[in-house]
Amino acid sequence: MNKSVFAAAAMVVLLAACDKPAPVVVTPPSPTPPPVVVTPAPDASADAAKAAADKAADAAKDASSAAKGSAMDAKDSANKAADAAKDAKK
């Protein structure tokens, strides 16, 4: 009986040594593509608004120049009128 116990133990050891777990194959994860960032196209109305603002600024500058010229003309006319009034008193 000793031989049969020894044979059974040897068989268990032999089978345990042969029973290796299947190799684990590790596949690296596929790299994820970078996120796609979509920027909207510039709004055409923004360009139109900028053009309108530039046009308004130019018009204001022109009006300022015209007002300055008119004020100088008015001052000259007032001086001439004052001179004419002085001459008329003499």
C-alpha positions in Angstrom: 0.0 0.0 0.0 3.0 2.2 0.5 3.8 2.0 -3.1 0.3 3.0 -4.3 0.3 6.0 -2.0 3.7 7.0 -3.2 2.6 6.5 -6.9 -0.5 8.5 -6.3 1.5 11.4 -4.7 4.0 11.3 -7.5 1.2 11.4 -10.0 -0.4 14.4 -8.3 2.9 16.3 -8.2 3.5 15.4 -11.8 0.1 16.6 -12.9 0.4 19.8 -10.8 3.7 20.6 -12.4 2.3 20.1 -15.9 -0.9 22.1 -15.2 0.4 25.5 -15.9 -2.0 28.4 -16.4 -2.4 29.5 -19.9 -0.1 32.4 -20.7 -1.7 35.8 -20.5 -1.3 37.8 -23.7 -1.3 41.4 -22.9 -2.1 43.6 -25.9 -1.3 47.2 -25.4 -4.3 49.5 -25.7 -4.6 51.1 -29.0 -3.8 54.8 -28.7 -6.9 56.9 -28.9 -6.8 59.7 -31.5 -6.5 63.2 -30.1 -9.8 64.9 -29.7 -10.9 67.0 -32.7 -11.4 70.6 -31.8 -13.7 72.4 -34.3 -13.5 76.1 -34.2 -16.3 77.9 -35.9 -15.5 80.1 -38.9 -15.4 83.8 -38.2 -18.9 85.3 -38.3 -19.5 87.4 -41.3 -21.7 89.7 -39.3 -18.8 90.5 -37.0 -16.7 91.6 -40.0 -19.7 93.8 -41.2 -20.1 95.3 -37.7 -16.4 96.1 -37.6 -16.6 97.8 -41.0 -19.6 99.7 -39.9 -17.9 100.9 -36.8 -14.8 102.0 -38.8 -17.1 103.9 -41.2 -18.9 105.6 -38.3 -15.5 106.6 -36.7 -14.4 108.1 -40.0 -17.7 110.0 -40.3 -17.4 111.3 -36.8 -13.8 112.4 -37.5 -14.9 114.2 -40.7 -17.8 115.9 -38.8 -15.4 117.0 -36.1 -13.1 118.6 -38.7 -16.1 120.2 -40.4 -17.4 121.6 -37.1 -13.9 122.9 -36.2 -13.8 124.7 -39.6 -17.3 126.1 -39.2 -16.4 127.4 -35.7 -13.3 129.1 -37.1 -15.4 130.6 -39.9 -17.9 131.8 -37.4 -15.2 133.4 -35.2 -13.7 135.2 -38.3 -17.2 136.4 -39.2 -17.7 137.7 -35.6 -14.4 139.5 -35.7 -15.2 141.1 -39.0 -18.6 142.2 -37.7 -17.0 143.7 -34.6 -14.5 145.5 -36.8 -17.2 146.8 -39.0 -19.2 148.0 -36.0 -16.1 149.8 -34.7 -15.6 151.4 -38.1 -19.3 152.4 -38.3 -19.0 154.2 -34.9 -16.1 156.4 -36.1 
